[in-house]
């Protein structure tokens, strides 16, 4: 009989090439199919009453949005369709000076005043009748209805919502089917080749017995010695690294009872950190803002804009978080009044230094003028707040060694700076050169 090499390797190479070709073809097809179609331009709503709704929206946001909403009661009534409830001549007078209309005894004005908890509307004599027409045109637009079959819930990761696109699950299923077919073909080809070899009297050369790799390794004493030393050193390195992380909570990101987005507040709306954490300027701790600070804005902001929603968090999700705030403080957004029924909010602390460490926010924020982001990271980009820095002793000492003390406009440091700069031969002093490395500064 003739002896030939193992034909299994040839068949495997052929099938591997075929499988790779099919996989790349299917992947390319899926990528082309998943390409999103260009969105259609939305048709602009016609202007109502001769006004410009686009300009009216700008005027509404600048003058009215603090107390009014289009479709919900706030400090004042909902304004959508207000032109259907009052004549334009009456609206002009009301916007220009509502107080005079109430004092004159106008029935509609008095009724509106009584229905809204006797809240006095700000007069806007600077708005022309054309400006008011634009605002009315904006409030007269019909409420946009969601398209059939759409949902406001957050889209789960990996789900493709574009029309006509192929979902990831279908692509993975197709790949699995292709791989299963290839496996079956491999067994069939092997079986056929075996039959052909037997029929033609071809003897397949058996595999030569080889010494197992672990036995060959065990016989080589040099490799055993080198490997043992390497494993000991690597184990010591990883054990040391693990022990050095005990008590270090960098990137700790707990789920809070109310989802508060620093990205929306500090980022999109550019609210200063010290507006909420006002104690950071004068106290040891930055403090957790009380809910009445939140209500300074959210008394009139009961929902977010449509553009605030993200693929992870929908508008309905954010609106539900505002409702949690209302439930905690006992605020009835419909009646625009407090109910007196409150609930505690059990916030989860994120930054927590050991008891033997002293840190004063006011010393760093007010005296040193250090920005919050230096220690807390780019909080204006955080959807969920986390511990950005290590806050270890080494991290603090490294900052004291590199940070120059701000001497400008601070007479307290004049004499100290003159003496120490001469002693160290430098123009600027670091916190370390002014005693920032003394143990008693942080441990006493």
Secondary structure, 3 states (H helix, E strand, C coil): CEEECCHHHHHHHHHHHHHHHHHHHHHHHHHHHCCCCCCCCCCCCCCCCCCCHHHHHHHHHHHHCCCCCCCCCCCCCCCCCHHHCCCHHHHHHHHHCHHHHHHCCCHHHHHHHHHCCCCCCCCCCCCCHHHHHHHHHHHCCCCCCCCCCCCCCCCCCCCCCCCCCCCHHHHHHHHHHHHHHHHHHHHHHHHHHHHHHHHCCEEECCCCCCCCHHHHHHHCHHHHHHHHHHHHHHHHHHHHHHHHCCCCCCCCCCCCCCCCCHHHHHHHCCCCHHHHCHHHHCCCCCCCCCHHHHHHHHCCCCCCCHHHCCCCCCHHHHHHHHHHHHHHHCEECCCCEECCCCCCCCCCCCCCCCCCCCCCHHHHHHHCCCCHHHHHCCHHHCCCCCCCCCCCHHHHHHHHHHCECCCCCCHHHHHHHHHHHHHHCCCCCECHHHHHCCHHHHCC
